Every structure is written in C-alpha cells, then in structure tokens.
Amino acid sequence: MSQDPLTKVPFEEPSWLVGLPNPLYKETHIRFQKAARAWFEENFLPYCMEWENAGELPKDLFDKFNQYNMLLPNLAPPLPVEWLHKSGVKDILGTPIEEWDYIHTAIWVDEIHRSGLAGPSSGLTAGFAYGIPPIIKYGSRQLQERFLPDFLTGKKRTCIAITEPSGGSDVANVETTAEKSKDGKHYILNGTKKWITNAIWSDYTTMAVRTGGGGAAGLSLLVVPLKVEGVEMRRLHCTGSKTGGTTFIELEDVKVPVENLIGEEGRGMFYVMNNFNHERLLIALGVARTSRVCLSTAMGYVMKREAFGKPLVEQPVVRHRLAKAGAELEMLQAWLDQFLWQMVHLPKQDADKRLGGLTALVKAKAGMVLNECAQNAVLLFGGNGFTQTGQGELVEHVYRDVMGSRIPGGAEDVMLDLSIRQLVKNYQRATEELEKSDGSKSRL
C-alpha cells in the first residue's frame, strides 16, 4: 500500500511529490523520478555520510555511475544525441536521451542531493556539468571527435579550471598564460589554478588561459592534459565537501597542442560566462534539496524532542523559526520551477539573454536560503547540532557545507551585483532599439 503523502514530515518533499498538482511535471518526468530515486537509494545515498566522514569516495564509484549513464544528466539539455548514439548510449534509466529536458535534469539533481551532503555529489559531477559542455557547444568537429567519446562514457575524466589564487570571480583578469611555441604547434602554459573541483582525479581540464593581452579580450579556453610533464597538483582541504577533490594546480612550461583550443582565440570570456549560467542553475537546484533535507530533519527532531515537559514544536519560538525558514525554502522552490518552465520553452538565444542575470540572482538567493535553513536547524538541535556525531550529525555537516554554495560558481556578492548589471543592460539595449524603431517610423 502506498504511503499517504500527508504522513511525510513537513518540508520533506517539494509539492509535486506529495500529491499537489503541478503542470511542470509530465509522465516522462514522473517515471524518471521513480527510477532515479530507486537507483540512488541502492547505490549512493546510504553510504554518503560514511564517505564524507572518511574524506574519500570509492575508486569504482565514478565507473558505476557511468555504467548506468548516470552522470550524463549534468550536461546542459538538449543532450548531444549524435555523440551519445555513437557511443552506444540510448537512454538514462529508461528515459530516451532524445526526450531529455531541463526538468529531467532538475529531478536528477534533486535526487542525488537527498543525502544532504554536498561532497559526494560534487566529487563526481564537475567534469560532466562544467568541463564537457564548452567542448560540445564551441569545440571544432576535430576536437569533439578526439575527446567526446571518452569523456561522455567516463573512460577519461575531466573538470573545469578557471579560478586562480589571485581571484575567483574576476574571470577577466585570469593570469595563467598560454604562449605559442616558435613552431606554432603548441601553447606553452605557465601559471596556477586553485579550488579546482575533481582535478586531482582528472585526466584533462577545460582551462581558461590568457592567449592575448589584458582583460576579457585576451582569454581563451583550452583542453589541457593534467597527467603530463610540468603539471603539479595537490589536494586542498576545505571547510565542507570533503569528498569534492578540491585541487591546487601548478603549470610550468606545459605543452598543449594548438588543436586543443576550444572555439576561437579571444572568445574565452564569452564561453566561460555562457557556461556559468548552467553551473549556477545546477547549484541552485541542488541547494534547494539540501535546504529541504536540513529543514525537514530539524522538523522531525522538534516533533519528538521534549523539553520543559512538552515537544519542542509546541514552543512558539520554535514554530516561528521553522515558519521563516520554510517560507524562504518554498519560495525558492517556486522560483526554480518557474525557471525550469522558462528554460524548456524559451529559445536558447532568448534564455541566454533574458535569464543570465536572473540565474546569478537565483544562485545567490539559494545560498542565502540554505544558510537560513541550516542555521535554524543547528539552533533547533541545540548541542546535538554542534556535534559531529549522533542525532545532529547531518545538520552539522550541512552547516559546514553552506559556504560551498555561497562562494563557488560565483561569490554571492558578485552574483548580486552581476544580476542587476545584466538586467540594466538588457533594459538599456531594449530601450535603445525601441527609440531607433520609433525614430525610423516617424521619418516614414
């Protein structure tokens, strides 16, 4: 007999998963959600806390995900059907790849984050989510033929390397240089990259480098091998996401074939910025589920924990905390559903133009919501929430992961500023075009 949705702990699931109507989710999405939840519950979720506490993922986990095509959902829809068919990939847990859209992607992101822990998922996904898409979108046919078959099937592993010790969100001022050799056959790379997720396990990286002068116009993207002479890597240990494989990379006279250029020289800033939209939306989707896990865990705790002779949930101050955090969470969820609808129905060019600034804003807001949910959960757990074992272990972990959503993918303050600058730019451009149009009509 199926469980009554009303027996779910409040805030445990988004509305469509507790039986409330939602026009966004069609039969194909419902089927995939059920298949994905069963797969993650068998192969991933029960072990995440153990892996995160140990700081390591099993060596065969990446291969297991790829065996079932379960990292492909990180790619920006529509999926690269031609390349996947060439590699023998036809479906993801029964969903045909031709059918895949951003709503399927969001479901996958939601399900993998049901552990509440950022580390295990980030330790698997960075290459597919951020490293491969620029090759699909902007790489030459030759470049795609060389790399996509191995990358898409997980035979080779990649990541993305943009951030440097001198700055993270200031992409236009990347300092790592890529100068052509005298014979013109190679770029010679020198510089450093920092906070690079998954790099320690990767064979290659999609890297932002300076091929020209200063500023954005001098940036390019290269596919850079990491297991070659001149590359030194060491793992960094962060506040949260212990299994994310965060890495420091040093490059000294590293030779990269000129054929590894993605797209055109000097177009790197555009490629990076376009890629960031997908990254930021994925972060926001994952953070929404993490917030949900954290808040519902606290909700379950206060309904059974007694103090002063009655359950904590009977204390008005406790209910007040839950209500404030819950309202923030459900508003974020509604905004993300709206985003998904727009991503599915807007032409890509319109989505890139009109949703870029808003994507930065929703990513920033998601981090704030997670902070609200995690902080309140720890406070409601009291001493148990301040302890790395026992009843409050999960919310303690989530609280340590909060900054991992507010900084990577674009630091929060930069995202807030970027969102308004982009909205103003769109307004000014549209106003200028309207004035030109009106002027032309008046002269007729």
N, C-alpha and C positions, 0 to 999 in steps of 0.2 A: 504494500500500500504506500502511495506517495505521501511525502511529508506535507502537512498543511503549511503554506508559506508564512502564515501568521505565527508559527512556532519558531521562526528564525529570530535570533537576537536582533533587536533594533539596530539599524545601520549596517547589518552584516552583509547585505547584498544590495546592488542597485535595484531600482524599482521594477525593471522588466523581468528580473529573476525572482521576484516574489509575487508574480502574477498580475501586476498592474499593466494596463495597455500601453504600448509604445510603438508608434508606426515605423520607427527606425529599423527594428529587428525583424527580418523576414525568416522564412522556414530554413533557408540555407544557413543563416546565422545561428539559429537555434540548434540545428543539427551539429554545427561545428563546435558550439559552446559545450554541448554534452560530451562530444568526443574528446575535446581538449581537456576538460576537467577530469575525465577518467584517466587520460594519459598522464597528466601531471600528478594526479594522486597516486598513481602506480610508480612512476619513475623519478619523481622530483621532490614534491612538497614535503613528504615525511622526513626527508634527510637534510633539508636546508639548514636547520639550526645546528646540526652536528657538523656540517661542512663549514659553516660560517665561524663557529667556535674554534675549529681546527685551523681556519685560515686557508684551506686548500679545497679545491674541487677534485673529484676522482678523475684520473687521467683519461678514462674512457668515456666520460660524460659527453664531451663535445661530439664524439663519434656516434654515441647513442642518439643524440638529438638529430644529427644529420641522417642517420639511418631511416628516420621517420619524417624527414624533410621539415623538422620542427624548429629550424632557425630561419627558414625562408620567410615566415610571417614578419620578420623585421624589415624586409625590403619595402620600399615605398610602392604602393599599388599604382597602376596595374603591374602585376608581376611580369618579368621578362620571359614570356611564354616560349618564344623561339629557342632561347638558350636552355631553358629548363627541359623542353622536349628533346633537344639534342643530348641532354644528359640523362634522359630516361625518366624524368620527373613529370608525372601527370596530375598528381593530387596531393593534398595535405590532409591526412586523416580522413580521406574520402571526399573532401571538397575539391572539385576540379580547379586547377590553377587559373583557368580562363574566367572562372566565376568570382575570383577573389577580389574584394574591395577593402576600403579602409575600415569598414565595420568589422570584417573578419579580423583584420589586424588588431583593432582595439580589443576584441574579445580575447585574442591570444595574449596580448599584453596584460589584460586584466587577470587572466587565469594564472599566468606564471608568477604574478606578484601576490598571489594569495598566501604565500609564506609570510608576507610582511617584511621580508628581508631583502634589501637591495643588492647585496653582494653576489649571491649565487646566480641571479639572472644577468647581472652586468658582466659577470665573469664568462659569459657565453656569447653575448649578443652584439658586442660593439662592431665587429667586422661586418656582419650582415646589415646592421642598422645604419652604419655611418661610413664604413670603408668601401663597400662594394657599390652603393648607389651612384657615386660620381663616375665610375667606370661605365656603368650601364647607361647613364644619361649623356655623358660627354666624351667617352673614350672612342678612339678610332676603331674601325672594324678589326684591324690587326691586333690592337691592344685587347679588345674583348675576346678575340679568339685565343690569345695567349693565356689569359687569366681567368675568364669567367667559368669555363668548365670545371676547373679545380676549386675555385672559390665557392661557387654555388653548391657544390656537393660536399664541401668541407674537407676535401683532400689536402688543400692548403689553407692556411688560416691568415687572416688579415685584420687590420684595425685602422684607425684614423689618427694622424698625428698633426695637430695644429698648435696646441698650447706650448709656450716656452717659459723658461724661468723668469724672463723679463716681463711677461704679461700673458694673460689668458684671453680675455675678451677683446683685446686690442689686436685683432687679426691683421689689420692693415700694416702693422709695424713688425711683422714676423722678421726675424733676423737671420735665420738659417739660410745660407747662401747655396746656390746651385749654379756654378760657372761651367761653361762648356770647355771640354778639353781642346787642345790645339788641333787635333784631327777632326773635331766636331762630332765624334761618335758617342761621347759620354758627357753627362753632367757630373761635376765633382762637388760633392756635398760636404759642408762644414757647418757645425752648429750643434744646438742641443734642443731637445724636446722634453717636456715634463708633464706629469699627471696623465700619461697616455694609457688608457684602459686597455687591458688584454695584450699589450705589446710584448710582454715577457714571454708569451706563448706563441706569438705570431711569426709567420714566415715573411710576410710583407706588411707594408703600411701605405695607405694613401696619405701623402705628406704635403703640407703647404710649405713652399720654399720661395726664396727670392731669386728670380732669374733676371730681374731688371733693376731699375733704380728704386728710389724710396717710395713709400706709400703703396696704396692698393694696386696701382697700375703695374707694379713690379713683381706681383705674386703669380705663381703657377702651382699646379698640382702634379705630383709625380707618384708613380707606383715604385716604392723603394724597398729593395730586399733588406731584411734585418739580420739574416744569418750569413753575413759576408764580412770580409776584412774591413776594418775601420769603424764598425758599429759595436759600441759597448752599451749594455743595458743592465740596469739594476732595479730591483723591485722596491717600490715605495710603500710605506705602511701608513694608512690614513685612519682618521677617527672612526669612520664606518666602512661598510663594503669591504670587509677583509678579504673576500674571495674575488674581488674585481680585477686583480692583476695589474694594479696601477704601477707605471713604469717610468723611469728616467732614461732617456736615450741620448748618447753622445755620438756624434758623427765626425770623423776625421778623414778627409780625402776619400770619401766613399764614392765609388764609381757606379753610376746608374746609366744604362743605355738611354739615348735620346728618344728611342721608341717608347719609353715608359712615360712620356708626357701624356697627361690627360687633357684632351682638347687642345687649346691653343695657349701659347705663352702669353702671360699678362692677363689671362682671364680667371686666374685662380680665386680672386676675391669674390667674383660673381658665383663661381661654382661652390665655394665654401658657404656663402650666405644662403644660397638656394638649398643646400644640403642641411643647413641648420634648421630650416622650417620643419622638416621631417623629424629630426632629432628632438626638437623641443616639444613637438606634439607627442611623441612616444614617451618622453619623460613625464609630461603632464598626465597621460593616461595611466602610467604605472604608479605615479604618486597618488592618484585618486584611489586606486585599490589599496595601496599601503595605508593611506589615511583611514580607509574603511576598516581594514583589519585592526588597526590600532584602536580606533574608537569603539568598535563592536566588542573587542576584547575587554576594554575598560567597562563597557556597558554590562557585559556578562559578569564581571567581577563585582561591581557595585550592587547588582541584584542579589548576590549570595553572601557577600561580606557583611558581617554585622558589627556595629559599633554603637555605643551608647544605648544598647538594648534593642536595636532595630536595624534592618538592612540599610546600607549606605544610601541606596536610591531613594529612601524616604526623607533624606535630608534635602531641603530646598536648595542649598548651595551646590550640592552635587548635581541635582537636576539642571540647575542653571548652567553649570559648566558643560554638561552633555548637550544641552539645547543650543548653546552658542556654537560649539564645535560642529554639531550635527547640521545646523543650518548652513554653515560655510561649506561643508562637505557636499550636501545635496545641491547647492547652487553651482558648485564646481562641476558636479556630475551632469547637471542640466546643460551647462555651457559646453562641455565636451561633447555631449550628444548633438548639440546644435552644430558644433564644429564638424563632426563626422558627417552629418547630413550635407553640409556645405561642401566638404571635400569630395563626396560621392557625386554631387550634382553640378558643381561648378566646373567649367572647362579649366584645365590645368593652368593655363596662362592667367586666367582671371583669379584663380585661387592663389597663385604665387603673388600677384599684385595686391589683392584685396585682403588676404589673410595673413600676410607676412608679419605685419606689426602686431596683429591680434594674437598670432601664435606666440610671439615673445611675451605678450601680456598674460596669456593663459598659463604659460610655463612658469612665469614669476608668481602668479596667483596660486598655482598648485603647490609651490613650495611653502607659501605662507599658510595655506590650509593644512598641509602636513605638519607644520610647526605647531599650529593651534591644536590639532588632534593629538599629536604626540605629547606635547607639554601637558595638556589636560589629563591624558591617560596616565602619565607618570605621577602627577599630583594626586589623582584619584586612587592609584595603587599605593601611594604613600611610601613607606620604607621598602615595600616589595618592589616598587618601581625604580628604586635606586640600587637594586641588587642584580647582579649579572646571572643569577641562578634563581630557580624557584618560580613562584606564581607570576612575578613581574618580569621574567626574563625577556619575553618578546617585546613588551613596550619599552624596556630599557634599551634593547637593540635598535628599535625603530627610532628612538630619540637620538641615538648616536648617528643614525643614517640621514638625519634631516638635512644637514648641510651638503650632503651628497646630491641633493636635488636642487638646492638653492644656489649652488656655485657652478657645477659642470653644465655644459651646454649653453653657457652664457650666464654670468653672475647676475643676481637678482636686480641690483640697481641699474646695471647696464640694460637689462631687458625692459625695465620700466621706462627708461629714457628712450630706448630704441622704438618701443611700441608707439609712443607719442610722435616721435620724429617721423616715423613711417606714415602714420595717419595724417599728419600735417602735410607731408609731401604729396600724398595721394589727393588730398583736398586742393592743394595749390595747383597741381597738374590738371585736375579736372576743371577747376575754375578758369585757368588759362585757356584750356581747349574750348570751354563754353564761350568765353569772351571772344575768341577768334571766330568761332562759328557765328555768333551774333553779329560780329563786325562784317563778316562776309555776306550775311543775309541783308544787312542794311545797305550794302552797296549795290544790291541787285535792283 
